[in-house]
Amino acid sequence: MKDITMELNEEKTEEEGSTPGQNGDDDMNKETKKTKVKKDRKLSVSDSLKKELTPSQIVAELDKYIIGQDNAKKSVAIALRNRWRRKQIPDNLREEIMPNNIILIGPTGVGKTEIARRLARLSNAPFIKVEASKFTEVGYVGRDVESIVRELTDLGVTMVKSEKSIEVQKKAEFLAEERLLDILLPPVKKKTEDANQATLGFTAAQNESDKEENFKTREKFREMLNKGEMDERIIEIDVSADGMPMMQVMGPIGLDDLGVNLQDLFSSVMPKKMKKRKMTVKEARVFLVQEEAHKLIDMDSVIKEAIVRVQEFGIVFIDEIDKIAGPHSKSQGPDVSREGVQRDLLPIVEGSSVTTKYGMVRTDHVLFIASGAFHVSKPSDLIPELQGRFPIRVELNSLTEDDFVKILTQPQNALLKQYEALLKAESIELEFDDEGIVEIAKIAAEVNEQVENIGARRLHTILSTLLEDILFDTPDKIKEKKILINKNMVQDKLKDIVKNRDLSRYIL
């Protein structure tokens, strides 16, 4: 408690600074230090976003979760590193360097989406995944492509806000604790001096005594709070009521695409309504810390930093782009659900300014990664201008039996590890021997070849069918502490389903 108070006082003293005319050299040094800190902070933004990973290190990180697909990993690793390299280049040339957007081509379940998802976590950059088939041409009912940029900006603001919240966490916790103590033990109000009293000194002495008693009790309460002894106590706090329900605009454009937050607009005009809410001290502490952190954060600087981060480091993953590509037919006009979306997507990808509720956001340097199976259509079926904006094309390979064995065992989030952890919660040790794993991989490859190739997702269906009885009977009927899954068990459970093609089509 004393340490936090001292720290807050020190920070306050630093902000107030020294009187003009005194310690002139110190003032100069402080200004120099402040400028240096600001520069270091600007430089550290790109460094922290990329964590200074080299392309080979990025591939090594992706290898922990994705098996094979070396060409795709290499391409995205280069694209990610190039963004860091671009930030080190002088300003006059930096603006000229555009990102090399990528199209990942391959059947479902080979790791296209997983590569993009893991890439976003590595880069710590604003990342959004969208389905191309959800968008329609402007003027038709449905979402228009500019909502991609709006959602990306919302995400960027949320990311920066959470980072700033961590910076002010200590202050917020201290202020929240003070508010909690005020609720549990209201401070002593100064008593009005009674003119009829014989001595005013008695009233002053009584006030001092009450304050001292209140302070001692408050410190006891603080100690109990920190020990968690009052966590379950019910208190009543004031929370802001939602003044306006979410409004829905009738018509082709929804509220999310208007780029205007009506709630924020009206909250600045109308006073906030408060309501009483009962909750435990533990819940109230979390709520009050969040509230105090929000007060301490400068939202203008958050929005400014978020827009820069979105424009310089944003990543958009457009899945199922093959669904808006189709063979060109001379007999009929363009399909609004296909070519219309492509035409609307083109200016976003090639670089334009989009209006959001936080201001204008440019997409010139946003990295776009598209993916699609391209079973029916081909990348060349996209309109030529859009093809030109995705210069790098990477074909992902179909998964083999050996790949399935590696997928089951090597990744940090491997399926076998997940099932072992699930049954460990029931105090049962689940173990797969090598022959059993190979048999599972063999069946997965066989079913993919005979029925339909859904890639690694086939392993989910096979393992859920294989372990269905064990998962259902645990813990009521199964009393063993260790269960071994071997080749014979896999064959006994799955051989009939695999042999009967119609049955495997429905079950696997």
C-alpha positions as CSV (number, residue, x, y, z in Angstrom):
1,M,0.0,0.0,0.0
2,K,2.8,2.5,1.0
3,D,4.8,1.5,-2.1
4,I,1.9,2.2,-4.4
5,T,1.2,5.5,-2.7
6,M,4.8,6.6,-3.0
7,E,5.0,5.5,-6.6
8,L,1.8,7.5,-7.4
9,N,3.2,10.6,-5.6
10,E,6.5,10.3,-7.4
11,E,4.8,10.1,-10.8
12,K,2.6,13.1,-9.8
13,T,5.8,15.1,-8.8
14,E,7.4,14.3,-12.1
15,E,4.4,15.5,-14.0
16,E,4.3,18.7,-12.1
17,G,7.9,19.4,-12.8
18,S,10.1,22.1,-11.2
19,T,9.5,25.8,-11.0
20,P,10.7,27.8,-14.1
21,G,14.1,29.3,-13.4
22,Q,15.2,26.6,-11.1
23,N,17.3,23.6,-12.2
24,G,17.4,24.7,-15.8
25,D,19.9,22.0,-16.7
26,D,17.6,19.4,-15.1
27,D,14.7,20.6,-17.2
28,M,16.8,20.4,-20.4
29,N,17.8,16.8,-19.4
30,K,14.2,15.9,-18.7
31,E,13.1,17.2,-22.1
32,T,15.9,15.3,-23.8
33,K,15.0,12.1,-21.9
34,K,11.3,12.5,-22.8
35,T,12.2,13.0,-26.5
36,K,14.4,9.9,-26.3
37,V,11.7,7.8,-24.6
38,K,9.2,8.9,-27.3
39,K,11.6,7.9,-30.1
40,D,12.4,4.6,-28.4
41,R,8.7,3.9,-28.1
42,K,8.1,4.6,-31.8
43,L,11.0,2.3,-32.8
44,S,9.8,-0.4,-30.3
45,V,6.3,-0.6,-31.9
46,S,7.4,-2.4,-35.0
47,D,10.0,-4.4,-33.2
48,S,7.5,-5.6,-30.6
49,L,5.0,-6.4,-33.3
50,K,7.4,-8.6,-35.2
51,K,9.4,-9.7,-32.2
52,E,12.4,-9.5,-34.6
53,L,11.8,-13.0,-35.9
54,T,13.8,-14.0,-39.0
55,P,12.1,-15.9,-41.8
56,S,13.6,-19.2,-40.6
57,Q,12.5,-18.5,-37.0
58,I,9.0,-17.8,-38.3
59,V,8.9,-21.1,-40.2
60,A,10.3,-22.9,-37.1
61,E,7.4,-21.4,-35.0
62,L,4.8,-22.5,-37.6
63,D,6.3,-26.0,-37.7
64,K,5.2,-26.4,-34.1
65,Y,1.6,-26.4,-35.2
66,I,1.5,-27.2,-38.9
67,I,2.9,-30.2,-40.6
68,G,4.5,-29.9,-44.1
69,Q,3.5,-27.1,-46.5
70,D,7.1,-25.7,-46.5
71,N,6.5,-23.5,-49.6
72,A,3.5,-21.8,-48.0
73,K,5.3,-21.2,-44.7
74,K,8.3,-19.8,-46.6
75,S,6.2,-17.3,-48.5
76,V,4.3,-16.0,-45.5
77,A,7.5,-15.8,-43.5
78,I,9.1,-13.6,-46.1
79,A,6.0,-11.4,-46.4
80,L,6.0,-11.0,-42.6
81,R,9.7,-10.1,-42.4
82,N,9.4,-7.7,-45.3
83,R,7.0,-5.6,-43.2
84,W,9.7,-5.2,-40.5
85,R,12.3,-4.5,-43.2
86,R,10.1,-1.8,-44.7
87,K,9.9,0.1,-41.4
88,Q,13.8,0.4,-41.4
89,I,13.9,2.1,-44.8
90,P,14.0,5.9,-45.1
91,D,10.6,7.6,-45.5
92,N,10.9,8.7,-49.1
93,L,11.2,5.1,-50.3
94,R,9.1,3.4,-47.6
95,E,5.8,4.5,-49.1
96,E,6.7,3.0,-52.4
97,I,7.2,-0.5,-51.1
98,M,3.9,-2.4,-51.3
99,P,3.1,-5.7,-49.7
100,N,3.2,-8.9,-51.8
101,N,-0.2,-10.3,-51.3
102,I,-0.5,-14.1,-51.4
103,I,-3.0,-16.7,-52.6
104,L,-2.9,-20.1,-50.9
105,I,-4.3,-22.8,-53.2
106,G,-5.1,-26.3,-51.9
107,P,-7.9,-28.6,-50.8
108,T,-9.7,-28.2,-47.5
109,G,-8.0,-29.3,-44.3
110,V,-4.4,-28.9,-45.4
111,G,-3.5,-26.0,-43.1
112,K,-4.4,-22.8,-45.1
113,T,-6.4,-21.1,-42.4
114,E,-4.1,-22.5,-39.6
115,I,-1.1,-20.8,-41.3
116,A,-2.8,-17.4,-41.3
117,R,-4.1,-17.8,-37.7
118,R,-0.6,-18.8,-36.3
119,L,1.0,-16.0,-38.4
120,A,-1.3,-13.4,-36.7
121,R,-0.3,-14.6,-33.3
122,L,3.4,-14.5,-34.1
123,S,3.2,-11.0,-35.5
124,N,0.9,-9.6,-32.8
125,A,-0.7,-7.5,-35.5
126,P,-4.3,-6.6,-36.1
127,F,-5.6,-9.7,-38.0
128,I,-9.1,-10.5,-39.3
129,K,-10.4,-13.6,-41.1
130,V,-13.3,-13.2,-43.4
131,E,-15.3,-15.4,-45.7
132,A,-15.4,-14.0,-49.2
133,S,-18.8,-15.6,-49.9
134,K,-20.5,-13.5,-47.2
135,F,-20.1,-10.2,-49.1
136,T,-22.2,-8.8,-51.9
137,E,-21.9,-6.0,-54.4
138,V,-22.7,-2.5,-53.2
139,G,-26.5,-1.8,-53.5
140,Y,-27.5,-5.4,-52.7
141,V,-28.7,-6.7,-49.4
142,G,-25.7,-8.0,-47.4
143,R,-22.3,-6.9,-46.1
144,D,-20.1,-4.8,-48.3
145,V,-16.3,-5.3,-48.4
146,E,-15.5,-2.0,-46.6
147,S,-16.8,-3.6,-43.4
148,I,-13.5,-5.7,-43.4
149,V,-11.5,-2.6,-42.8
150,R,-13.9,-1.3,-40.2
151,E,-13.7,-4.5,-38.2
152,L,-9.9,-4.6,-38.6
153,T,-9.7,-1.1,-37.1
154,D,-12.1,-2.0,-34.3
155,L,-9.7,-4.9,-33.5
156,G,-6.7,-2.6,-33.6
157,V,-8.2,-0.2,-31.2
158,T,-9.1,-3.1,-28.8
159,M,-5.5,-4.4,-29.0
160,V,-3.9,-1.1,-28.2
161,K,-6.5,-0.4,-25.5
162,S,-5.7,-3.7,-23.8
163,E,-1.9,-2.9,-23.9
164,K,-2.5,0.5,-22.4
165,S,-4.6,-1.1,-19.7
166,I,-1.7,-3.3,-18.7
167,E,0.5,-0.1,-18.4
168,V,-2.0,1.6,-16.0
169,Q,-2.9,-1.7,-14.2
170,K,-1.1,-0.8,-10.9
171,K,-2.7,2.6,-10.7
172,A,-6.1,1.2,-11.6
173,E,-5.9,-1.5,-8.9
174,F,-4.9,1.1,-6.3
175,L,-7.8,3.4,-7.2
176,A,-10.3,0.5,-7.4
177,E,-9.2,-0.6,-3.9
178,E,-9.8,2.9,-2.5
179,R,-13.3,3.0,-4.1
180,L,-14.0,-0.4,-2.5
181,L,-12.9,0.8,0.9
182,D,-15.1,3.9,0.5
183,I,-18.1,1.6,-0.2
184,L,-17.3,-0.8,2.7
185,L,-16.4,2.0,5.1
186,P,-17.5,5.5,4.1
187,P,-15.0,8.2,5.1
188,V,-15.9,10.4,8.1
189,K,-17.6,13.6,7.1
190,K,-16.5,16.8,8.8
191,K,-18.9,17.8,11.5
192,T,-20.3,21.3,11.3
193,E,-19.4,23.4,14.2
194,D,-22.3,24.2,16.5
195,A,-22.3,27.9,17.6
196,N,-24.2,27.0,20.8
197,Q,-21.4,24.7,22.0
198,A,-19.2,26.1,24.7
199,T,-15.9,25.1,23.1
200,L,-15.1,24.7,19.5
201,G,-11.9,22.9,20.4
202,F,-13.9,19.9,21.7
203,T,-15.5,19.5,18.2
204,A,-12.2,19.6,16.5
205,A,-10.7,17.1,18.8
206,Q,-13.7,14.8,18.3
207,N,-13.3,15.0,14.5
208,E,-9.6,14.1,14.8
209,S,-10.4,11.1,17.0
210,D,-13.1,9.9,14.6
211,K,-10.7,10.3,11.6
212,E,-8.0,8.4,13.4
213,E,-10.4,5.6,14.3
214,N,-11.7,5.5,10.8
215,F,-8.2,5.3,9.4
216,K,-7.3,2.3,11.6
217,T,-10.5,0.5,10.7
218,R,-9.9,1.3,7.0
219,E,-6.4,-0.2,7.2
220,K,-7.8,-3.4,8.8
221,F,-10.4,-3.6,6.0
222,R,-7.6,-3.2,3.5
223,E,-5.6,-6.0,5.0
224,M,-8.7,-8.2,4.9
225,L,-9.3,-7.3,1.3
226,N,-5.8,-8.2,0.3
227,K,-6.1,-11.6,2.1
228,G,-9.4,-12.3,0.3
229,E,-11.4,-12.6,3.5
230,M,-14.1,-10.3,2.2
231,D,-14.4,-11.7,-1.3
232,E,-17.8,-13.2,-0.8
233,R,-19.4,-10.2,0.9
234,I,-22.2,-8.6,-1.1
235,I,-22.0,-4.9,-1.8
236,E,-23.9,-2.4,-3.9
237,I,-22.1,-0.3,-6.5
238,D,-23.2,2.3,-9.1
239,V,-22.8,1.2,-12.7
240,S,-23.6,3.1,-15.8
241,A,-26.9,1.9,-17.4
242,D,-27.1,1.3,-21.1
243,G,-28.9,4.5,-22.1
244,M,-29.8,3.4,-25.6
245,P,-30.5,-0.1,-26.9
246,M,-28.6,-1.1,-30.1
247,M,-30.5,0.4,-33.0
248,Q,-30.9,-1.5,-36.3
249,V,-31.1,0.5,-39.5
250,M,-33.7,-1.0,-41.9
251,G,-32.3,-1.2,-45.4
252,P,-29.5,-2.8,-47.4
253,I,-26.8,-1.4,-45.0
254,G,-26.6,-2.5,-41.4
255,L,-25.5,-0.4,-38.5
256,D,-22.1,-2.1,-38.4
257,D,-21.4,-0.8,-41.9
258,L,-22.4,2.8,-41.2
259,G,-19.2,3.5,-39.5
260,V,-20.9,5.6,-36.9
261,N,-21.5,4.5,-33.3
262,L,-24.9,6.0,-32.4
263,Q,-24.5,5.1,-28.8
264,D,-21.3,7.2,-28.5
265,L,-23.0,10.0,-30.3
266,F,-25.9,10.2,-28.0
267,S,-23.9,9.5,-24.8
268,S,-22.0,12.7,-25.4
269,V,-25.3,14.7,-25.6
270,M,-27.3,12.9,-22.9
271,P,-26.0,12.4,-19.3
272,K,-25.1,8.9,-18.3
273,K,-27.7,7.1,-16.3
274,M,-26.5,5.2,-13.2
275,K,-28.1,2.2,-11.6
276,K,-27.4,0.2,-8.4
277,R,-26.1,-3.3,-8.9
278,K,-25.3,-5.9,-6.2
279,M,-22.2,-8.1,-6.6
280,T,-19.6,-9.7,-4.5
281,V,-16.4,-7.8,-3.5
282,K,-14.4,-10.1,-5.7
283,E,-16.6,-9.3,-8.8
284,A,-16.7,-5.6,-7.8
285,R,-12.9,-5.4,-7.7
286,V,-12.6,-6.7,-11.3
287,F,-15.3,-4.3,-12.5
288,L,-13.8,-1.3,-10.7
289,V,-10.3,-2.0,-11.9
290,Q,-11.6,-2.1,-15.5
291,E,-13.5,1.1,-15.0
292,E,-10.5,3.0,-13.4
293,A,-8.2,1.7,-16.2
294,H,-10.6,3.0,-18.8
295,K,-10.5,6.5,-17.1
296,L,-6.7,6.5,-17.1
297,I,-6.4,5.7,-20.7
298,D,-6.1,8.5,-23.3
299,M,-8.5,7.2,-26.0
300,D,-7.2,9.8,-28.5
301,S,-3.7,8.4,-28.4
302,V,-5.1,4.9,-28.5
303,I,-7.1,5.5,-31.7
304,K,-4.1,7.3,-33.3
305,E,-1.7,4.4,-32.5
306,A,-4.3,1.8,-33.6
307,I,-4.9,3.4,-37.0
308,V,-1.1,3.5,-37.6
309,R,-0.8,-0.1,-36.5
310,V,-3.7,-1.2,-38.8
311,Q,-2.3,0.7,-41.8
312,E,1.3,-0.5,-41.4
313,F,0.9,-4.0,-39.9
314,G,-2.7,-5.1,-40.5
315,I,-3.4,-8.6,-42.0
316,V,-6.6,-9.6,-43.7
317,F,-7.2,-13.3,-44.5
318,I,-9.8,-13.8,-47.1
319,D,-11.0,-17.4,-47.1
320,E,-13.0,-19.2,-49.8
321,I,-12.0,-16.6,-52.4
322,D,-12.6,-19.3,-55.1
323,K,-16.3,-19.0,-54.3
324,I,-16.4,-15.5,-55.9
325,A,-14.4,-16.7,-58.9
326,G,-16.2,-18.4,-61.8
327,P,-15.7,-19.2,-65.4
328,H,-16.6,-16.2,-67.7
329,S,-19.7,-16.9,-69.8
330,K,-20.5,-14.9,-72.9
331,S,-24.2,-15.9,-72.8
332,Q,-25.0,-14.1,-69.6
333,G,-23.9,-11.0,-67.7
334,P,-21.7,-10.9,-64.6
335,D,-23.0,-12.5,-61.4
336,V,-23.4,-9.8,-58.7
337,S,-22.5,-12.4,-56.0
338,R,-19.2,-13.1,-57.8
339,E,-17.7,-10.5,-60.1
340,G,-19.5,-7.7,-58.3
341,V,-17.7,-8.6,-55.1
342,Q,-14.4,-8.9,-56.9
343,R,-14.8,-5.4,-58.3
344,D,-15.6,-4.0,-54.8
345,L,-12.7,-5.9,-53.3
346,L,-10.2,-4.6,-55.8
347,P,-9.9,-1.0,-54.5
348,I,-9.5,-2.3,-50.9
349,V,-6.7,-4.6,-51.9
350,E,-4.9,-2.2,-54.2
351,G,-5.1,0.6,-51.7
352,S,-7.8,3.1,-50.8
353,S,-9.1,5.2,-47.9
354,V,-12.1,3.7,-45.9
355,T,-14.2,5.7,-43.5
356,T,-14.5,4.2,-40.1
357,K,-15.9,5.6,-36.8
358,Y,-12.3,6.4,-35.8
359,G,-11.4,8.3,-39.0
360,M,-10.0,7.5,-42.4
361,V,-7.9,4.3,-42.7
362,R,-5.7,3.6,-45.7
363,T,-5.3,0.1,-46.9
364,D,-2.2,0.6,-49.2
365,H,0.1,-1.4,-46.9
366,V,-2.3,-3.9,-45.4
367,L,-1.2,-7.5,-46.2
368,F,-3.9,-9.6,-47.8
369,I,-3.7,-13.4,-47.8
370,A,-6.4,-15.2,-49.8
371,S,-7.1,-18.9,-49.8
372,G,-9.3,-21.3,-51.7
373,A,-9.6,-24.9,-52.8
374,F,-10.2,-23.9,-56.5
375,H,-11.8,-27.3,-57.3
376,V,-14.4,-25.8,-59.7
377,S,-12.7,-22.5,-60.6
378,K,-9.1,-21.5,-61.1
379,P,-7.1,-18.5,-59.9
380,S,-7.2,-17.3,-63.5
381,D,-11.0,-17.0,-63.3
382,L,-10.6,-14.0,-61.0
383,I,-10.8,-10.7,-62.8
384,P,-7.3,-9.8,-64.2
385,E,-6.9,-6.7,-62.0
386,L,-7.5,-8.7,-58.8
387,Q,-5.1,-11.4,-60.0
388,G,-2.4,-8.7,-60.4
389,R,-2.9,-7.7,-56.8
390,F,-2.1,-11.2,-55.6
391,P,1.3,-11.8,-57.2
392,I,2.4,-14.7,-55.1
393,R,0.6,-18.0,-55.5
394,V,1.5,-21.0,-53.4
395,E,0.0,-24.5,-53.9
396,L,-0.4,-26.6,-50.8
397,N,0.0,-30.3,-51.1
398,S,-2.6,-32.9,-50.2
399,L,-1.8,-34.8,-47.0
400,T,-0.3,-38.3,-47.1
401,E,-0.4,-41.1,-44.6
402,D,3.0,-40.0,-43.2
403,D,1.7,-36.5,-42.8
404,F,-1.2,-37.8,-40.8
405,V,1.2,-39.7,-38.4
406,K,3.1,-36.5,-37.9
407,I,-0.1,-34.4,-37.4
408,L,-1.3,-36.9,-34.7
409,T,2.0,-36.8,-32.7
410,Q,4.3,-33.8,-33.4
411,P,2.3,-30.5,-33.0
412,Q,2.0,-28.9,-29.6
413,N,-1.8,-29.1,-30.0
414,A,-1.8,-32.6,-31.5
415,L,-5.2,-34.4,-31.4
416,L,-3.8,-37.4,-29.4
417,K,-2.5,-35.0,-26.8
418,Q,-5.9,-33.3,-26.6
419,Y,-7.7,-36.6,-26.0
420,E,-5.1,-37.7,-23.5
421,A,-5.6,-34.5,-21.5
422,L,-9.4,-34.9,-21.6
423,L,-9.3,-38.3,-20.1
424,K,-6.6,-37.3,-17.6
425,A,-9.2,-35.1,-16.1
426,E,-11.0,-38.3,-15.2
427,S,-7.7,-39.8,-13.7
428,I,-7.4,-42.2,-16.7
429,E,-4.2,-42.5,-18.6
430,L,-4.9,-42.9,-22.3
431,E,-2.0,-44.2,-24.4
432,F,-1.6,-44.8,-28.2
433,D,1.1,-47.2,-29.4
434,D,3.0,-46.6,-32.6
435,E,1.1,-49.3,-34.6
436,G,-2.2,-47.9,-33.5
437,I,-1.2,-44.4,-34.6
438,V,-0.1,-45.7,-38.0
439,E,-3.4,-47.6,-38.5
440,I,-5.4,-44.5,-37.7
441,A,-3.3,-42.5,-40.2
442,K,-3.8,-45.3,-42.8
443,I,-7.6,-45.3,-42.4
444,A,-7.7,-41.5,-42.6
445,A,-5.8,-41.5,-45.9
446,E,-7.9,-44.4,-47.3
447,V,-11.2,-42.7,-46.5
448,N,-10.0,-39.4,-47.9
449,E,-9.1,-41.1,-51.1
450,Q,-12.4,-43.1,-51.4
451,V,-15.0,-40.8,-50.1
452,E,-13.9,-37.2,-50.2
453,N,-10.6,-35.5,-49.4
454,I,-11.2,-33.2,-46.3
455,G,-7.6,-33.3,-45.2
456,A,-6.6,-33.4,-41.6
457,R,-10.2,-32.9,-40.5
458,R,-10.7,-36.6,-41.3
459,L,-8.7,-37.4,-38.2
460,H,-11.3,-35.7,-36.0
461,T,-14.1,-37.9,-37.4
462,I,-12.0,-41.1,-37.0
463,L,-10.8,-40.4,-33.5
464,S,-14.2,-39.3,-32.3
465,T,-15.7,-42.6,-33.6
466,L,-12.8,-44.6,-32.3
467,L,-13.0,-43.2,-28.7
468,E,-16.8,-42.7,-28.6
469,D,-17.5,-45.6,-26.2
470,I,-14.6,-44.8,-24.0
471,L,-15.6,-41.2,-23.6
472,F,-19.2,-42.2,-22.9
473,D,-18.5,-44.9,-20.4
474,T,-16.0,-42.9,-18.4
475,P,-16.2,-42.7,-15.4
476,D,-19.3,-44.8,-14.7
477,K,-18.4,-48.1,-16.3
478,I,-14.6,-47.9,-17.0
479,K,-12.6,-48.6,-13.8
480,E,-9.2,-49.1,-15.5
481,K,-6.6,-46.4,-14.8
482,K,-4.8,-47.0,-18.0
483,I,-6.2,-47.6,-21.5
484,L,-4.0,-48.6,-24.4
485,I,-5.1,-48.0,-28.0
486,N,-3.4,-50.4,-30.3
487,K,-3.7,-51.6,-33.9
488,N,-6.1,-54.4,-33.2
489,M,-8.5,-52.1,-31.3
490,V,-8.5,-49.6,-34.1
491,Q,-9.2,-52.3,-36.7
492,D,-12.0,-53.9,-34.6
493,K,-13.7,-50.6,-34.1
494,L,-13.4,-49.2,-37.6
495,K,-13.0,-52.1,-40.1
496,D,-16.7,-52.5,-40.8
497,I,-17.2,-48.8,-41.3
498,V,-14.2,-48.5,-43.7
499,K,-15.2,-51.5,-45.8
500,N,-18.8,-50.4,-46.2
501,R,-18.4,-47.3,-48.4
502,D,-21.9,-46.1,-47.9
503,L,-21.5,-46.4,-44.2
504,S,-18.2,-44.6,-44.1
505,R,-19.7,-41.8,-46.2
506,Y,-22.2,-41.1,-43.4
507,I,-20.1,-41.9,-40.3
508,L,-16.6,-40.9,-41.3
